[in-house]
């Protein structure tokens, strides 16, 4: 696959299969136009005379994320920024809104969990996206190459997927929905003057200035593959004023999400990944030739490009310290319980996307008949 292939085509193909750390992957049959138009409908353009909501991300670190093909909008760089949650140092990719979309709903993109996979997965999508601001967080324990803290379950226990959900919620509350200060700075920056001359030729009072700040729009959560439970919980735990819509791309089937994985199976799977045989399997599957083999067999219409291999097998992304999230995911812990109650009660409109060659697409039609607001 060449770099000039559309971002959405990449998104619909480039999640490693279960064997290499990312079960329930995208089908490689969906192109840019159908999916981008579907998601774009969820992010309306700024209305005439509507006060734009401007979000300036203030972060400890801000570096240009240069993965993938050259950015199509050179004036809108993608940055890599940091935040903290529960003493975890976490990172996320951010792209400001396109001109004319300053008031559009922001996207929050949840990456798949797999060998070498983190928020870089969304880079090509972000480069080609024309719409509101985009945030792509690295889940706890993932994205070590970006500066995320490593996670060792033996040293610090964590409920999965709930801890991942809460970390994303912290990002949404602190950055995605955080209105600017009176001087235009973000929370954490030094505040300047309290107000500016208003339309009445005088300085606004602090109360008037606060009231003049527009309410930030809610976000749209987009989740890849087997991480669908994260999106379901983000939507069910938050009102539509925080998470307005949910997009599940090639999720598990309805039956998979409403059926809990037995406890003994979870324990057996995890024990395997911690065993010497499991460690040998990791060593094998983290190799470039294995990633290329499985990617070409299961994911791509054409052969995957070298950049995909480089990112998937990055030295820092495939260390022993980077393995716990993959082991937890592949063991089935995201589906340790049923999500039937949340799915049936969701108030957010939910969009299910499948590739035209996805063999499970037919089984996903149950989402439409079993949920309140699902297409």
C-alpha positions in Angstrom: 0.0 0.0 0.0 1.4 3.4 -1.0 1.5 6.5 1.2 -0.9 8.3 -1.1 -3.6 5.8 -0.3 -6.5 7.6 1.5 -6.4 7.8 5.3 -9.7 6.1 5.7 -8.6 3.2 3.6 -5.7 2.8 6.1 -8.0 3.1 9.0 -10.3 0.4 7.7 -7.4 -2.0 7.3 -4.5 -1.3 9.6 -5.3 -3.0 12.9 -3.3 -6.2 13.5 -5.2 -9.4 13.7 -5.8 -11.3 16.9 -2.7 -13.3 16.3 -0.5 -10.3 16.5 -2.3 -8.4 19.1 -5.4 -6.8 17.7 -8.4 -9.0 17.3 -11.6 -7.8 15.6 -9.8 -5.7 13.1 -11.1 -3.5 10.3 -11.9 -5.1 7.1 -9.8 -3.8 4.2 -12.7 -3.0 1.9 -13.8 0.5 2.9 -12.6 3.6 1.1 -12.3 7.2 2.2 -15.5 8.8 0.8 -18.1 6.6 2.4 -16.7 6.7 6.0 -15.5 10.3 6.0 -18.9 11.5 4.8 -20.6 9.4 7.5 -18.5 10.8 10.3 -18.5 14.3 8.8 -22.3 14.4 9.1 -21.7 14.1 12.9 -19.5 17.2 12.9 -21.5 20.1 11.3 -19.8 23.1 10.0 -19.9 26.4 11.8 -23.3 28.1 11.4 -23.4 31.7 10.2 -22.9 34.3 12.9 -22.3 31.6 15.4 -19.5 32.4 17.9 -16.7 29.9 17.3 -15.4 27.8 20.2 -11.7 28.1 20.1 -9.6 25.6 22.0 -6.0 26.2 22.6 -4.3 23.2 24.0 -1.7 24.1 26.6 0.5 21.1 27.3 3.8 20.4 28.8 5.0 18.9 25.6 4.1 20.0 22.1 5.9 18.3 19.2 4.9 17.7 15.6 3.8 14.2 15.0 5.2 13.4 11.6 4.2 9.7 11.0 2.7 8.7 7.7 2.4 10.6 4.5 3.0 14.4 4.4 0.2 16.4 5.9 -2.3 17.6 3.4 -3.0 20.7 5.5 0.5 21.9 6.2 -0.9 24.9 8.2 -2.7 22.6 10.6 0.0 20.5 12.2 -0.7 17.5 14.4 0.9 17.8 17.8 1.8 15.4 20.5 0.7 16.7 23.9 0.6 15.4 27.5 -1.8 15.3 30.4 -2.0 13.4 33.7 -4.6 11.1 35.2 -4.4 9.3 38.6 -0.6 9.7 38.6 -0.2 8.4 35.1 1.7 10.5 32.6 -0.4 10.2 29.3 -0.1 11.5 25.8 -2.4 12.3 23.0 -2.3 13.6 19.4 -4.2 16.8 18.6 -5.2 18.5 15.4 -7.0 21.9 15.6 -10.2 22.5 13.7 -10.1 23.2 10.0 -10.9 26.8 9.0 -14.7 27.3 9.1 -15.1 24.3 11.5 -14.2 26.1 14.8 -17.6 25.4 16.3 -17.9 21.8 15.1 -18.0 18.9 17.5 -14.5 17.5 18.3 -13.6 13.9 17.6 -12.1 11.7 20.2 -10.4 8.7 18.5 -9.7 5.5 20.5 -6.9 3.4 19.0 -6.8 -0.4 18.8 -4.6 -2.3 21.2 -2.1 -4.5 19.5 1.6 -5.1 19.0 3.2 -1.8 18.4 -0.1 0.0 18.1 -1.0 3.3 19.7 -2.5 6.6 18.7 -0.2 6.8 15.6 -2.8 4.5 14.1 -5.0 7.5 13.5 -2.4 9.8 12.0 -3.4 9.4 8.3 -7.0 9.9 9.2 -6.1 13.1 11.1 -4.0 14.4 8.3 -6.9 14.1 5.8 -9.7 15.0 8.2 -11.5 18.3 7.5 -13.7 19.3 10.4 -13.6 20.0 14.1 -10.7 19.4 16.4 -9.4 15.9 16.8 -7.9 14.2 19.9 -6.3 10.7 19.7 -5.2 9.6 23.2 -2.8 6.9 24.0 -4.5 4.4 26.4 -2.7 3.7 29.7 0.3 1.5 29.1 0.3 2.1 25.3 2.3 4.6 23.3 5.5 4.3 25.3 7.3 5.6 22.2 5.3 8.8 22.7 6.2 9.2 26.4 3.3 7.4 28.1 4.1 5.7 31.4 4.5 1.9 31.1 2.0 -0.3 33.0 3.1 -3.4 35.0 0.0 -5.2 36.3 2.2 -6.9 38.9 3.1 -3.6 40.4 -0.1 -1.7 39.9 -3.5 -3.4 39.4 -6.0 -1.8 37.1 -9.6 -2.5 36.1 -9.8 -2.9 32.4 -11.5 -1.4 30.4 -12.7 1.0 33.2 -9.4 2.6 33.9 -8.8 3.3 30.2 -12.3 4.8 30.1 -11.7 7.1 33.1 -8.3 8.2 31.6 -10.1 9.3 28.4 -12.8 11.0 30.4 -10.1 13.0 32.1 -8.8 14.1 28.7 -12.3 15.1 27.6 -13.0 17.1 30.7 -9.6 18.8 31.0 -8.8 19.5 27.3 -11.6 18.6 24.9 -14.4 20.4 26.8 -12.3 23.0 28.7 -13.4 26.5 27.7 -10.6 29.1 27.3 -9.9 31.5 30.1 -10.9 35.1 29.9 -7.6 36.0 28.4 -7.7 33.1 25.9 -5.3 30.9 27.8 -6.1 27.3 28.9 -6.3 26.0 32.4 -2.8 25.7 33.8 -1.6 28.8 32.0 -1.0 32.1 33.7 -4.2 34.2 33.4 -3.8 37.7 32.0 -6.2 40.5 31.9 -9.8 39.7 33.0 -11.6 41.3 30.0 -11.5 43.2 26.8 -13.4 46.2 25.5 -16.8 45.1 24.6 -19.3 46.1 21.9 -20.6 48.9 24.2 -17.2 50.6 24.2 -16.3 49.6 27.7 -14.5 46.7 29.5 -16.8 43.8 30.3 -17.3 42.8 33.9 -16.0 39.4 34.8 -19.5 38.0 34.9 -20.3 39.4 31.5 -17.1 38.0 30.1 -17.8 34.5 31.6 -21.4 34.6 30.1 -19.9 35.6 26.7 -17.8 32.4 26.5 -19.7 30.0 24.3 -20.5 26.5 25.7 -18.1 24.0 24.1 -19.8 21.4 21.9 -19.9 17.8 23.0 -17.5 15.3 21.4 -18.0 12.4 19.1 -16.2 9.2 20.2 -14.8 7.0 17.4 -13.6 3.6 18.5 -11.6 1.0 16.5 -12.4 -2.8 16.5 -12.2 -4.7 19.7 -11.9 -1.6 21.9 -15.6 -1.0 21.3 -16.4 -1.6 25.1 -14.4 1.6 25.8 -16.6 3.6 23.5 -19.8 2.0 24.9 -18.8 2.9 28.5 -17.7 6.4 27.5 -21.2 7.0 26.0 -23.2 5.3 28.8 -21.3 7.0 31.6 -21.6 10.5 30.2 -24.6 12.6 29.1 -25.1 13.7 25.5 -23.8 17.2 26.5 -20.4 15.5 26.9 -20.5 12.6 24.4 -23.0 13.4 21.7 -22.5 10.4 19.4 -20.7 7.1 19.1 -19.0 5.6 16.1 -17.9 1.9 16.3 -15.7 0.8 13.4 -15.7 -2.9 12.8 -16.7 -3.7 16.4 -17.3 -7.2 17.8 -20.7 -8.6 16.9 -23.7 -7.9 19.0 -23.5 -11.4 20.4 -19.8 -11.0 21.3 -20.5 -7.8 23.2 -23.4 -9.1 25.2 -21.7 -12.4 26.1 -19.1 -12.3 28.9 -15.9 -14.3 28.5 -15.7 -17.0 31.2 -13.3 -16.2 34.1 -11.4 -19.5 33.7 -10.8 -18.7 30.1 -9.5 -15.2 31.0 -7.1 -16.6 33.5 -5.9 -19.3 31.1 -5.3 -16.9 28.3 -3.4 -14.4 30.5 -1.3 -17.2 32.1 -0.3 -18.2 28.6 0.9 -14.7 27.7 2.9 -14.6 30.9 4.5 -18.1 30.3 7.8 -18.7 28.6 5.9 -20.0 25.5 3.9 -16.7 25.5 7.1 -14.7 25.7 8.5 -16.6 22.8 5.3 -15.9 20.8 5.7 -12.2 21.5 9.3 -12.3 20.3 8.1 -14.0 17.1 5.1 -11.8 16.4 6.9 -8.5 17.1 9.3 -9.2 14.2 8.9 -7.2 11.0 8.4 -10.3 8.8 5.6 -11.6 11.1 3.8 -8.2 11.1 4.1 -8.0 7.3 2.9 -11.6 6.9 -0.3 -11.3 9.0 -1.0 -7.7 7.8 -1.0 -8.8 4.2 -3.0 -12.0 4.9 -5.7 -10.4 7.0 -5.7 -6.6 6.7 -4.7 -5.1 3.4 -6.1 -5.2 -0.1 -2.6 -4.5 -1.3 0.7 -5.1 0.4 1.2 -3.0 3.5 3.9 -0.3 3.1 7.2 -0.1 4.9 6.0 2.8 7.1 3.3 0.6 8.6 5.9 -2.0 9.4 8.3 0.6 10.9 5.6 2.0 13.2 4.2 -1.4 14.2 7.7 -2.7 15.1 9.2 0.5 16.6 11.8 -0.4 19.2 10.2 1.5 22.0 6.7 0.3 21.1 7.7 -3.4 21.2 9.7 -3.6 24.4 8.8 -6.1 27.2 7.3 -3.1 29.0 4.9 -2.5 26.2 3.4 -6.0 26.2 1.0 -5.9 29.2 -1.9 -4.0 27.4 -1.6 -6.4 24.5 -1.7 -9.5 26.8 -4.7 -8.1 28.7 -6.5 -7.3 25.5 -5.8 -10.6 23.8 -6.8 -12.5 26.9 -10.3 -11.1 26.6 -10.5 -8.8 29.6 -12.3 -6.1 27.7 -15.2 -8.6 27.4 -15.0 -9.9 30.9 -18.7 -8.9 31.3 -21.8 -8.3 29.1 -22.4 -4.8 27.8 -26.1 -5.5 26.9 -27.6 -3.1 29.4 -25.4 -0.2 28.3 -26.0 -0.9 24.6 -29.8 -1.1 25.0 -30.0 2.1 27.1 -27.6 4.3 25.1 -29.1 7.7 24.3 -26.4 8.7 21.9 -26.9 8.0 18.2 -24.6 5.2 17.3 -23.1 4.5 13.9 -21.7 1.0 13.1 -19.2 0.8 10.3 -18.1 -2.4 8.5 -15.9 -3.0 5.5 -17.7 -4.4 2.4 -15.6 -7.6 2.7 -16.1 -8.0 6.5 -17.6 -11.4 7.1 -19.1 -10.3 10.4 -21.0 -7.3 8.9 -24.2 -9.3 8.6 -24.1 -10.2 12.3 -23.6 -6.6 13.3 -27.1 -5.7 11.9 -28.4 -6.8 15.3 -27.0 -3.5 16.7 -29.6 -1.7 14.6 -32.5 -3.8 15.8 -31.5 -4.1 19.5 -30.4 -0.5 20.2 -32.5 2.7 20.5 -30.6 4.9 18.1 -28.3 2.8 15.9 -27.6 2.7 12.2 
